[in-house]
Amino acid sequence: MKNLLLSAILFFGILSFINAQSLDNSFGTNGTVTHNGIGNYFNATELPDGNVILSGDYETQSISQAVITKLKPDGSVDTSFGTGGKYVIDQYSDSDYYETFSPAIVQPDGKLVVLYAAEYDNGIDEETVSIKLIRLNANGTLDNNFSGYSAQNLLEDDYPYGIFRLQSGKILMYGENYIMRFNENGTLDTSYANNGVRTISFEIGELQIMGTSLYLHDYWGKRLVKLENETTTNTSIYNLPQNSSFYITNTHVYIHDTTNSFSQIIKLDANLNPVNSFGVNGVATFNTYVGNELVFQPQGSILAQKYSAEYDNNNNIVSTNKEFMRINPDGSLDSTFGNSGIYSINIPENSPYDYHSDDYIHSNGKLYHLFYNKDWTINSIYIKRSSLPNEILAVSNYDSKKAVRIIQNPVGENLELSDKITNAKIYDISGKVTGITFDGKQISIGHLKSGVYIIDARSESGDKVNLKFIKK
């Protein structure tokens, strides 16, 4: 579904005080879940049931294994997955090989598709990589009905960077200057491009997918190139600022520009056009550096992370603060967030883990922080969890006197609107239809599960109506 931009959103900032941000001290032991000797994981994939798949490796000076682990929302290992909570490939005993897994792709049936890679590096010969596309059953056992794909001794220019699942069910893999497409059973789709492989004329720094569209980062050309699908030759181009990073969410593209001493965040729609309700003509400018690692909340707020060190009288670092600032969906800074707009987590210098963490928002609304041991050979991870206040949804630039509005948001059993609408359909936040269609000013939604939903409709005058609401 296209163009789910909000023409009017009810302001309910008072809700931001219901659930203040703080470390969740009920999580684990004193707010931290520790897993000693479990591995090093850099990619988290949430499953529909709320459990999380971590992909990575277990590595010491003499051992290297590719490892996938399944964790429950409380941070504990789901020991019913694989063997004791893990699926492991240990193909090479030679310590010159590094083995790892890519992030997992979750299929609708709960199975997991992952890319296994083994890199050979003895410090003398040219590095090579061997890969294999595999699929796991939901219980963490190997799915032998998946034919898979493998390639041996790939040189640097041919390394794959990542895999994605297309809406068609087929699988896409990309590298520096190519895209490959695979059938659902893991075999190469030879009907695609040139015997399954499409050559790209520029160096791909990163590829992301939104709907059926592909967004390719032209690394040297400093461009974001949009393809409507993996087969088209028609492109849309957005020229990126010199020092910038980009993020793709379900419905938008965000570009974070740190070229100057201040920060700018640019919000684009799926067609790479500015979203005028964000900042000024799609650009939010801040007179301070808001950080260069962004995490997105489900209703459009942005958590921007940066670090600051604390020193003793001898100028030695005693701790480091992970600092989060929150940017509202309209591009303004949330001054009610944390302490004067900053939520800080202090990491003492003598902690066994480094201050950097991989952070992700869980569907339960919590912000999870995955820390790693300073000594990678120990293979221990440390998980913290932060509670976050509700997002503040601001009124857009639309004339609210003429807009159709939701009378009370969040919504309980009945959705009630300020005016009649027609041809109304309700979708979940991912764009999936709920099956609810209606005309009028109200509808019963008691059977919907808690979450964020979008109404796509027309007003009585024929104007487009897009509204977002929260189901309690």
DOKE-265450 format. One line per field, with one value per residue (C-alpha): residue in one letter; residue number from 1; x, y negated, z negated. Coordinates in Angstrom, 3 decimals, m for minus. Layout:
REM DOKE-265450
type	(A, ...)
seq	(NUM, ...)
px	(X, ...)
py	(Y, ...)
pz	(Z, ...)
***
This chain:
REM DOKE-265450
type	(M, K, N, L, L, L, S, A, I, L, F, F, G, I, L, S, F, I, N, A, Q, S, L, D, N, S, F, G, T, N, G, T, V, T, H, N, G, I, G, N, Y, F, N, A, T, E, L, P, D, G, N, V, I, L, S, G, D, Y, E, T, Q, S, I, S, Q, A, V, I, T, K, L, K, P, D, G, S, V, D, T, S, F, G, T, G, G, K, Y, V, I, D, Q, Y, S, D, S, D, Y, Y, E, T, F, S, P, A, I, V, Q, P, D, G, K, L, V, V, L, Y, A, A, E, Y, D, N, G, I, D, E, E, T, V, S, I, K, L, I, R, L, N, A, N, G, T, L, D, N, N, F, S, G, Y, S, A, Q, N, L, L, E, D, D, Y, P, Y, G, I, F, R, L, Q, S, G, K, I, L, M, Y, G, E, N, Y, I, M, R, F, N, E, N, G, T, L, D, T, S, Y, A, N, N, G, V, R, T, I, S, F, E, I, G, E, L, Q, I, M, G, T, S, L, Y, L, H, D, Y, W, G, K, R, L, V, K, L, E, N, E, T, T, T, N, T, S, I, Y, N, L, P, Q, N, S, S, F, Y, I, T, N, T, H, V, Y, I, H, D, T, T, N, S, F, S, Q, I, I, K, L, D, A, N, L, N, P, V, N, S, F, G, V, N, G, V, A, T, F, N, T, Y, V, G, N, E, L, V, F, Q, P, Q, G, S, I, L, A, Q, K, Y, S, A, E, Y, D, N, N, N, N, I, V, S, T, N, K, E, F, M, R, I, N, P, D, G, S, L, D, S, T, F, G, N, S, G, I, Y, S, I, N, I, P, E, N, S, P, Y, D, Y, H, S, D, D, Y, I, H, S, N, G, K, L, Y, H, L, F, Y, N, K, D, W, T, I, N, S, I, Y, I, K, R, S, S, L, P, N, E, I, L, A, V, S, N, Y, D, S, K, K, A, V, R, I, I, Q, N, P, V, G, E, N, L, E, L, S, D, K, I, T, N, A, K, I, Y, D, I, S, G, K, V, T, G, I, T, F, D, G, K, Q, I, S, I, G, H, L, K, S, G, V, Y, I, I, D, A, R, S, E, S, G, D, K, V, N, L, K, F, I, K, K)
seq	(1, 2, 3, 4, 5, 6, 7, 8, 9, 10, 11, 12, 13, 14, 15, 16, 17, 18, 19, 20, 21, 22, 23, 24, 25, 26, 27, 28, 29, 30, 31, 32, 33, 34, 35, 36, 37, 38, 39, 40, 41, 42, 43, 44, 45, 46, 47, 48, 49, 50, 51, 52, 53, 54, 55, 56, 57, 58, 59, 60, 61, 62, 63, 64, 65, 66, 67, 68, 69, 70, 71, 72, 73, 74, 75, 76, 77, 78, 79, 80, 81, 82, 83, 84, 85, 86, 87, 88, 89, 90, 91, 92, 93, 94, 95, 96, 97, 98, 99, 100, 101, 102, 103, 104, 105, 106, 107, 108, 109, 110, 111, 112, 113, 114, 115, 116, 117, 118, 119, 120, 121, 122, 123, 124, 125, 126, 127, 128, 129, 130, 131, 132, 133, 134, 135, 136, 137, 138, 139, 140, 141, 142, 143, 144, 145, 146, 147, 148, 149, 150, 151, 152, 153, 154, 155, 156, 157, 158, 159, 160, 161, 162, 163, 164, 165, 166, 167, 168, 169, 170, 171, 172, 173, 174, 175, 176, 177, 178, 179, 180, 181, 182, 183, 184, 185, 186, 187, 188, 189, 190, 191, 192, 193, 194, 195, 196, 197, 198, 199, 200, 201, 202, 203, 204, 205, 206, 207, 208, 209, 210, 211, 212, 213, 214, 215, 216, 217, 218, 219, 220, 221, 222, 223, 224, 225, 226, 227, 228, 229, 230, 231, 232, 233, 234, 235, 236, 237, 238, 239, 240, 241, 242, 243, 244, 245, 246, 247, 248, 249, 250, 251, 252, 253, 254, 255, 256, 257, 258, 259, 260, 261, 262, 263, 264, 265, 266, 267, 268, 269, 270, 271, 272, 273, 274, 275, 276, 277, 278, 279, 280, 281, 282, 283, 284, 285, 286, 287, 288, 289, 290, 291, 292, 293, 294, 295, 296, 297, 298, 299, 300, 301, 302, 303, 304, 305, 306, 307, 308, 309, 310, 311, 312, 313, 314, 315, 316, 317, 318, 319, 320, 321, 322, 323, 324, 325, 326, 327, 328, 329, 330, 331, 332, 333, 334, 335, 336, 337, 338, 339, 340, 341, 342, 343, 344, 345, 346, 347, 348, 349, 350, 351, 352, 353, 354, 355, 356, 357, 358, 359, 360, 361, 362, 363, 364, 365, 366, 367, 368, 369, 370, 371, 372, 373, 374, 375, 376, 377, 378, 379, 380, 381, 382, 383, 384, 385, 386, 387, 388, 389, 390, 391, 392, 393, 394, 395, 396, 397, 398, 399, 400, 401, 402, 403, 404, 405, 406, 407, 408, 409, 410, 411, 412, 413, 414, 415, 416, 417, 418, 419, 420, 421, 422, 423, 424, 425, 426, 427, 428, 429, 430, 431, 432, 433, 434, 435, 436, 437, 438, 439, 440, 441, 442, 443, 444, 445, 446, 447, 448, 449, 450, 451, 452, 453, 454, 455, 456, 457, 458, 459, 460, 461, 462, 463, 464, 465, 466, 467, 468, 469, 470, 471, 472)
px	(0.000, 1.425, 1.289, 0.272, 1.303, m0.708, m2.951, m3.901, m2.692, m4.177, m1.797, m1.600, 1.673, 0.333, 0.852, 4.611, 4.626, 2.919, 6.003, 9.231, 12.443, 14.731, 16.786, 14.524, 16.012, 13.557, 15.341, 17.904, 20.074, 20.096, 19.011, 21.452, 21.207, 24.657, 25.479, 29.047, 30.831, 27.797, 29.318, 29.522, 26.331, 25.827, 22.409, 19.032, 15.888, 12.610, 10.220, 6.419, 6.115, 8.490, 11.505, 14.742, 17.264, 20.892, 23.309, 27.087, 30.014, 31.974, 35.670, 38.816, 42.463, 42.010, 38.260, 35.901, 32.241, 29.164, 26.409, 22.723, 21.058, 17.426, 16.555, 13.256, 12.069, 13.293, 16.822, 17.032, 18.076, 15.284, 16.826, 14.171, 15.860, 18.555, 20.858, 20.514, 19.373, 21.957, 22.490, 26.226, 28.330, 31.972, 33.190, 36.885, 39.192, 41.949, 42.230, 42.885, 39.156, 36.593, 33.008, 29.848, 26.135, 24.287, 21.121, 18.227, 15.283, 12.003, 9.574, 5.789, 5.916, 8.485, 11.474, 14.764, 16.943, 20.555, 23.788, 26.769, 30.232, 33.751, 36.606, 40.103, 42.871, 46.335, 47.912, 49.915, 47.675, 44.781, 41.650, 38.789, 35.257, 33.076, 29.317, 26.202, 22.537, 20.679, 17.263, 16.420, 13.128, 11.457, 12.885, 16.456, 17.095, 18.390, 15.644, 16.800, 14.033, 15.858, 18.252, 20.326, 23.170, 26.890, 30.005, 33.654, 36.732, 35.118, 37.548, 37.090, 35.075, 32.584, 31.836, 28.084, 27.022, 23.563, 20.301, 16.639, 13.300, 11.140, 7.365, 7.170, 8.913, 12.096, 15.439, 17.779, 21.522, 23.786, 27.471, 29.724, 28.338, 25.733, 22.290, 21.358, 17.874, 17.021, 13.875, 12.068, 13.855, 17.249, 18.184, 19.463, 16.606, 18.124, 15.127, 16.350, 18.675, 21.740, 21.325, 20.259, 22.760, 22.254, 25.322, 25.141, 27.190, 28.315, 29.723, 26.920, 27.729, 24.429, 21.071, 17.751, 14.201, 10.887, 7.874, 8.853, 11.348, 15.132, 17.285, 20.960, 23.715, 26.104, 29.170, 31.492, 28.777, 27.223, 23.744, 20.720, 19.334, 15.778, 14.580, 10.838, 11.721, 14.726, 14.056, 13.456, 15.988, 14.052, 15.688, 15.033, 18.080, 18.685, 22.100, 23.406, 25.285, 29.034, 28.984, 25.729, 24.102, 20.663, 17.989, 14.980, 11.856, 8.577, 7.357, 10.127, 13.759, 15.767, 19.085, 21.308, 23.662, 26.628, 28.612, 28.752, 29.054, 25.277, 23.074, 20.316, 17.840, 16.006, 12.782, 11.738, 8.758, 9.089, 9.563, 12.496, 10.427, 10.617, 7.917, 6.873, 5.291, 8.789, 10.950, 10.980, 10.164, 11.330, 14.541, 14.980, 18.032, 19.588, 22.109, 23.876, 25.261, 22.504, 24.566, 25.127, 23.316, 19.552, 16.883, 13.265, 10.189, 7.036, 5.081, 7.830, 9.980, 13.761, 16.256, 19.653, 22.633, 26.019, 28.698, 30.389, 33.262, 33.619, 37.089, 38.723, 41.072, 43.990, 42.166, 41.589, 38.306, 36.211, 33.031, 31.243, 27.666, 25.472, 23.246, 19.926, 17.995, 14.505, 13.198, 9.436, 7.655, 7.447, 11.242, 11.315, 13.450, 11.507, 12.530, 10.538, 12.706, 15.224, 16.923, 16.500, 16.094, 18.867, 18.466, 21.837, 23.149, 26.446, 28.985, 31.905, 35.349, 35.976, 32.925, 33.772, 31.916, 32.607, 30.313, 29.215, 26.120, 23.763, 20.323, 16.884, 13.256, 11.246, 7.542, 6.923, 8.034, 11.293, 14.711, 17.243, 21.008, 23.383, 26.903, 30.015, 32.969, 36.084, 37.999, 36.283, 37.789, 35.618, 32.468, 30.191, 27.248, 25.436, 21.875, 20.180, 16.642, 15.230, 11.608, 10.545, 7.757, 4.983, 5.736, 4.428, 2.471, 2.254, m0.358, 0.861, 0.783, m2.692, m5.527, m6.866, m10.225, m10.981, m9.316, m11.071, m9.743, m9.803, m11.870, m9.853, m6.443, m5.330, m8.546, m10.352, m13.307, m14.721, m12.963, m14.796, m14.032, m14.932, m16.566, m17.822, m15.442, m16.037, m14.269, m12.259, m9.765, m7.651, m4.093, m1.507, 1.726, 3.489, 0.816, m1.051, m4.851, m6.856, m10.062, m11.919, m13.717, m16.414, m18.250, m19.303, m17.898, m17.310, m16.487, m15.925, m12.271, m12.372, m11.024, m7.833, m4.752, m2.827, m0.637, m0.430, m2.868, m3.510, m6.837, m6.884, m10.111, m11.837, m13.667, m17.238, m15.806, m13.596, m10.273, m7.708, m7.734, m4.835, m4.922, m2.835, m4.199, m3.076, m5.227, m4.982)
py	(0.000, m3.353, m6.859, m6.160, m9.695, m11.182, m14.093, m14.650, m13.134, m13.742, m15.383, m13.492, m14.614, m14.158, m10.426, m10.939, m11.128, m7.758, m5.608, m7.567, m6.347, m4.411, m1.255, 1.668, 2.965, 5.880, 7.234, 9.933, 9.226, 5.547, 4.650, 6.829, 10.304, 11.873, 14.827, 16.006, 17.758, 17.690, 15.962, 12.576, 11.359, 8.226, 8.790, 9.184, 10.417, 10.385, 13.265, 12.857, 14.378, 11.788, 14.068, 12.830, 14.534, 13.436, 14.233, 14.178, 16.301, 17.897, 17.205, 17.702, 17.825, 21.440, 21.889, 20.260, 21.250, 19.733, 19.524, 18.618, 18.225, 17.723, 15.513, 14.859, 11.273, 11.636, 12.178, 15.882, 18.515, 20.553, 23.990, 25.654, 24.081, 26.130, 27.732, 26.005, 22.784, 22.706, 23.778, 24.101, 24.701, 25.554, 26.581, 25.725, 26.615, 24.496, 21.285, 19.330, 19.616, 17.224, 18.570, 16.525, 16.105, 13.185, 11.728, 14.180, 13.790, 14.921, 16.629, 16.540, 20.180, 19.321, 20.854, 18.947, 18.328, 17.358, 16.973, 18.874, 17.565, 18.825, 16.405, 17.751, 15.373, 16.653, 13.211, 14.241, 15.420, 13.460, 13.671, 15.799, 16.514, 19.601, 19.190, 21.333, 20.336, 22.507, 22.671, 23.686, 24.990, 22.879, 25.222, 24.553, 27.758, 27.793, 27.874, 30.573, 29.663, 26.413, 26.974, 23.917, 22.377, 22.496, 20.952, 21.578, 19.361, 16.079, 13.190, 9.827, 8.211, 11.095, 11.250, 11.093, 8.286, 9.465, 11.239, 10.185, 11.895, 10.366, 10.086, 12.779, 15.175, 15.239, 14.359, 11.581, 11.525, 8.617, 7.817, 4.997, 4.748, 7.469, 8.693, 12.397, 13.863, 17.276, 19.360, 20.114, 23.483, 21.751, 22.611, 19.881, 18.342, 18.637, 16.804, 13.603, 11.225, 13.069, 16.637, 15.388, 12.543, 8.827, 6.618, 3.118, 0.355, m1.223, m0.003, 0.848, m0.288, 0.959, 2.233, 1.905, 2.888, 1.098, 2.924, 4.076, 1.232, 1.525, m1.337, m1.086, m3.229, m4.292, m4.450, m6.524, m8.505, m9.567, m8.732, m6.815, m4.922, m3.591, m0.688, 0.032, 3.733, 5.969, 6.301, 2.708, 0.449, m2.710, m4.571, m7.503, m9.311, m11.247, m12.900, m12.332, m14.923, m14.366, m12.990, m11.186, m7.866, m6.640, m4.460, m2.702, m2.126, m0.509, m3.652, m6.262, m7.029, m9.019, m10.681, m11.885, m14.647, m15.478, m17.473, m20.559, m21.000, m20.657, m17.746, m17.551, m14.713, m14.578, m12.588, m11.302, m9.312, m6.087, m8.075, m10.052, m13.228, m15.378, m14.845, m18.449, m17.734, m16.904, m19.886, m22.560, m21.088, m17.666, m18.820, m18.994, m21.036, m20.879, m23.310, m20.446, m17.087, m14.607, m11.499, m9.259, m6.069, m6.222, m3.835, m4.237, m3.846, m2.443, m5.727, m7.767, m9.048, m8.773, m7.920, m9.447, m8.088, m9.584, m9.157, m11.404, m10.559, m11.443, m12.099, m12.112, m14.806, m13.163, m13.321, m9.564, m8.297, m6.852, m6.163, m6.765, m7.915, m6.476, m9.466, m9.313, m12.293, m11.798, m13.511, m13.743, m12.617, m16.266, m16.702, m18.656, m17.628, m16.068, m18.271, m16.085, m13.060, m12.108, m14.953, m18.178, m16.145, m13.574, m10.031, m8.721, m5.280, m5.373, m2.619, m2.577, m2.153, 0.931, 2.756, 6.038, 4.805, 1.898, m1.145, m0.568, 1.569, 2.678, 1.281, 2.280, 1.547, 4.640, 4.965, 4.763, 1.102, 1.642, 0.524, 3.374, 2.772, 5.587, 5.080, 7.156, 8.163, 6.039, 9.263, 10.826, 14.241, 14.486, 14.492, 13.040, 10.731, 8.394, 7.237, 4.230, 3.008, m0.512, m1.503, m4.358, m6.936, m6.959, m8.859, m12.398, m12.669, m16.272, m17.859, m18.060, m21.157, m20.149, m22.491, m20.630, m22.457, m20.782, m17.470, m14.279, m13.428, m10.505, m11.525, m9.554, m8.039, m5.394, m3.540, m0.886, 1.125, m1.488, m3.771, m7.130, m9.908, m13.601, m13.308, m10.667, m8.893, m6.508, m3.471, m3.190, m0.343, 0.399, 1.706, 2.658, 0.658, 3.019, 2.362, 5.682, 5.539, 6.292, 7.010, 4.074, 1.798, m0.712, m3.966, m6.504, m7.881, m4.796, m1.099, 1.655, 2.761, 4.758, 7.882, 6.160, 6.923, 4.083, 2.131, m0.716, m0.871, m3.118, m4.173, m4.783, m6.439, m9.424, m12.284, m13.134, m15.861, m13.291, m14.307, m11.646, m10.688, m8.865, m8.514, m6.572, m5.238, m3.054, m0.089, 0.449)
pz	(0.000, 1.079, m0.342, m3.915, m4.935, m7.769, m6.805, m10.453, m13.741, m17.147, m19.606, m22.894, m24.413, m27.930, m27.448, m27.407, m31.177, m31.698, m31.239, m31.748, m30.147, m32.453, m32.624, m33.439, m36.687, m36.711, m33.636, m34.455, m37.491, m38.433, m34.913, m32.967, m31.446, m31.065, m28.816, m29.324, m26.470, m24.182, m21.143, m19.422, m17.765, m15.735, m14.148, m15.842, m14.060, m15.968, m15.320, m15.187, m18.688, m20.177, m20.481, m18.924, m16.649, m17.014, m14.187, m14.474, m15.520, m18.338, m18.014, m20.086, m19.072, m17.936, m17.355, m14.870, m14.505, m12.880, m15.505, m15.667, m19.070, m20.012, m22.970, m24.726, m25.390, m29.002, m27.627, m28.462, m25.917, m24.332, m24.866, m22.657, m19.623, m17.879, m20.411, m23.771, m22.101, m19.289, m15.713, m14.928, m11.826, m12.477, m9.043, m9.325, m12.179, m10.609, m12.663, m9.444, m8.696, m10.131, m10.063, m10.604, m9.768, m8.192, m9.735, m9.513, m7.139, m8.685, m6.313, m6.905, m8.044, m10.727, m8.957, m8.849, m5.798, m6.535, m4.623, m6.028, m5.132, m5.819, m5.165, m4.650, m5.714, m6.601, m6.292, m3.229, m0.420, 1.043, m1.105, 0.187, m1.009, m0.655, m1.127, m1.508, m1.604, m4.126, m5.762, m9.312, m10.596, m13.274, m15.931, m14.819, m12.862, m9.302, m6.648, m4.233, m1.768, m0.999, 1.903, 1.090, 3.029, 2.456, 3.960, 3.133, 2.953, 3.949, 4.350, 2.669, 5.488, 5.420, 1.679, 0.938, m1.398, m2.390, m1.577, m1.536, m1.067, 1.676, 1.406, 4.103, 1.701, 3.748, 2.172, 3.248, 2.593, 3.493, 3.633, 4.749, 8.278, 8.659, 7.612, 7.628, 7.309, 5.875, 5.887, 2.626, 2.411, 2.500, 6.093, 8.404, 10.419, 13.891, 15.415, 13.749, 15.633, 16.996, 15.751, 12.306, 11.978, 12.701, 13.042, 11.534, 13.188, 9.910, 6.613, 4.205, 0.696, m0.712, 0.502, m1.337, m0.403, m1.012, 0.361, 3.845, 4.328, 4.011, 2.735, 3.676, 2.228, 4.980, 2.755, 4.937, 6.693, 3.364, 4.640, 3.492, 6.479, 6.359, 8.513, 8.528, 8.388, 8.957, 12.700, 13.794, 15.495, 14.567, 11.713, 9.391, 8.019, 4.804, 4.420, 0.908, m1.178, m1.444, m5.004, m5.463, m6.267, m5.308, m6.856, m5.356, m7.445, m6.385, m4.629, m4.542, m3.780, m6.327, m5.498, m8.333, m7.220, m9.472, m6.922, m9.162, m12.926, m13.230, m12.221, m9.654, m9.161, m5.849, m5.568, m2.148, m0.985, 0.973, 4.195, 2.704, 2.373, m0.795, m3.427, m4.049, m7.453, m8.782, m9.789, m7.077, m3.679, m4.821, m6.563, m10.346, m11.357, m14.826, m16.287, m18.011, m16.981, m17.748, m17.079, m14.098, m15.114, m14.697, m15.985, m14.868, m17.033, m15.398, m15.264, m13.603, m16.486, m16.106, m18.849, m18.008, m19.946, m20.739, m23.430, m25.973, m28.322, m32.014, m33.473, m36.899, m38.199, m36.369, m33.042, m32.995, m31.601, m34.418, m32.455, m29.165, m28.710, m25.970, m25.276, m23.452, m22.119, m20.727, m17.622, m17.272, m14.071, m12.961, m13.215, m16.487, m19.456, m22.326, m25.262, m27.697, m26.934, m29.633, m31.493, m29.504, m26.330, m26.912, m28.238, m29.399, m30.304, m32.177, m31.463, m33.967, m32.446, m34.592, m33.177, m31.426, m28.341, m26.015, m25.971, m22.369, m21.899, m19.154, m19.942, m18.686, m19.484, m20.371, m19.566, m23.342, m23.119, m25.027, m23.794, m24.023, m24.275, m23.304, m24.723, m24.019, m26.169, m25.704, m25.065, m22.030, m22.785, m25.922, m23.730, m26.395, m25.765, m28.145, m27.487, m29.054, m28.485, m28.670, m29.154, m26.903, m27.233, m24.677, m21.523, m21.151, m17.930, m16.752, m14.520, m10.930, m8.711, m7.559, m8.590, m11.638, m11.486, m8.188, m8.932, m9.923, m13.371, m15.760, m18.793, m21.345, m20.731, m21.875, m20.977, m23.012, m21.702, m19.306, m16.845, m16.655, m14.156, m14.042, m10.595, m8.206, m5.857, m2.966, m1.504, m4.718, m5.114, m8.180, m7.836, m10.437, m10.628, m8.198, m5.540, m5.874, m5.562, m8.685, m6.770, m8.345, m5.861, m6.713, m5.933, m8.527, m11.771, m13.898, m13.814, m16.389, m16.537, m19.748, m18.065, m16.874, m18.929, m20.569, m18.179, m15.676, m12.733, m9.746, m8.217, m4.454, m3.284, m1.653, m3.335, m2.320, m0.072, 1.672, 0.080, m0.819, m4.524, m6.188, m9.980, m12.459, m15.737, m18.622, m19.659, m23.409)
***
